[in-house]
Amino acid sequence: MGSTPTIGVLALQGDVREHRAALGAAGAHTIALRRESELDRVDGVVIPGGESTTMSRLLQVFDLLEPLRDRLRDGLPAFGSCAGMILLASEVLDTRPDAEHLDALDITVRRNAFGRQVDSFETDLEVLGIDDGPVRAVFIRAPWVEKVGAGVEVLAAVPDGPAAGRVVAVRQGVVMATSFHPEVTGDLRVHRMFVDAVRKAG
Ligand code: GLN
């Protein structure tokens, strides 16, 4: 991999292009990941924002669900934003009964958790591990993390307002997830953090 890791962005649905641009700018080579064989070429994977139940269905249609789950179990670094967080979780509340997830993070997430009044909003967040100022966080019908397992670090929580204290960024080993969309703001620090983690893991 050298200093330029290859990161596969799951390209079934969602904001794939934005993640590839951010990862490229953060020093990674990216591929659009759609086939099982492509899993062998990647040092890490990103699951974009979009619609988690649609992505769940497409993971099954493309025969990727089990292969991706296996690679994650074997330690493939991963980052998921929003719908990507939902897919990486071990338990999902308020989803469809037939929706699948990848069990890569020991967290319980609630879909569309912020409710109708505030279902999309922006705020400045302190993120653990990012010391040079807050991150502008864009939430779009986002989930929050309702429960974290023992091995999970909380990286960020909502500072104020009706959802104050809600956990919106987590990491467990080489797997991280945000309820918000760092790929849409031009601030590369969350993507850099992930690319660094992928380099270290390799
Ligand atoms: N509400 C979406 C879902 O449940 C996630 C929204 C997003 O990724 N912006 O999948």
Residues whose N, C-alpha, C, O or C-beta is under 5 A from the ligand:
A	BS01	LIG	G49 G50 E51 S52 T53 S81 C82 A83 R111 N112 I140 R141
